[in-house]
Amino acid sequence: MATVLTNAGKDITTNRIKGSGTEPNYVAWGTGAGTAAAADTTLFTESAEARVSGTSTRVTTSTTNDTYQVVGTITASATRAITNAGLFDASTSGNLFVKGDFSTINLASGDSIQFTIKVQFS
């Protein structure tokens, strides 16, 4: 399992420091297999459910406010086997900021997952 700040995520970060760009707070999930890598630009088989606008905060992991955190809940519109999730800077299309893969979470229609996605700067 891997969680990575993507190459596009690094671009988003430096762009935001310069006062430009869009905050990457749109949570999405996928059903495909694979290991997350920095060069990824999409999720593994992004699912049909719409991306959700998560709530972003700065939190402390090791040093005060060293972590960007987004919390968002997605509800399955059908039976799903979720294997990866990520943050984008747009509700459709857009750039993948961070991506994580994990063991399959099987869902029935109407089930949901609340994701807490953290990017720590250390």
N, C-alpha and C positions, 0 to 999 in steps of 0.2 A: 504494500500500500504506500502511496506517495501523495503528498500535498506540495504543490509548487506555485511560486510566484512566476507567472509566465513572462516571456520576453515582452509581450504587449503590456503586461502588468507593470513592468519596469518603466516602460514608456509612459503609461498612464500616471505613475507616481511622479516622475520628473516633470511631466506636463502640469500636474496639479500643484507642484511646488512653485512653478512659474506662474500660477494663477489662471491656468487654462484648463480646458477639458471638462469632462463630466464625471461625477463621482461613480465609482463602480459598486453600486448597491443592489443590483438586480440578481436575484438568486434563481438558479435553474438546476435541473437534475437530468441525469441520463441513464440509459439502460444498457449501454454497450460495454464490452470488455476492453481492458487495457491498463497501462500504467501511466499516470500523469507525468508529463515532461514539460520543461520550460518552453519548448518550441510549439506546444499545442496552441491552436487557435479556436478550437471548438471542444465541446464535451464529447464523450463517446456516446453517440446516438442520443442527442438531446430529445427528451420526451415531449409529447404533444401539449402538456399543461403549460400555460402561460408563465413566463418568468414573473416573480413577485418582487415588488420593491421592498427591500428589507430596511430595518432600522439600524442605522450606523452609529457607532460610538467609538471613543478612544478609551481603552482600558489599560490597566497595568498588569503586565506579566512579570517582568523583572525590574524594570525601571518605570517611573511614572509616565503614563501615556505612551508606552512604547509599542502598543498593539492597536491596529485598526480592526474593529469587529463589526460584523453585520449579522443580524438575526432575521430570518424570514421563514415562513411556513408555506409549504406547497401541499396541496391536497390532490390525491390521485383521482382522475376522472374514469379510470378503468383499472383492471389488475395490472400491476407493474412490478418489475424486479429492478430496483434502483441500485446502481453500482458506482455512480460518480456524481459530483456536484461542483458548481463553480459560481463565481461572481462575474457579471458583465457590466459594462458601462452604458447599456441601453436595454430597453424592454424587448426589442427584437434586433437581430443582427448584432452590431456592436463588437467590442473587443473583450476577450476573455482576460480577466485580471488575475484570478487565482483558481486553481482546479485541484480537486482531491478525488482519489479513487478509494474504494473501500469494499469490504465483503458485502455481498448482495443482501439488500433489505427487501423482502417480499411484502407487497401491499395489496389489499383488496380495494375496490372502488370505494372512495369516500375516506380511506385512511390518509393520514398526513404525516409529514416529517417536519419538525422545526429544526432548521439548520442554524448553528452558530459557527460562523466562519471567521477565523482570526488570522491576521497577518502580523507577525511580530517583527519589528525592526530592531536588530541587535548588532 
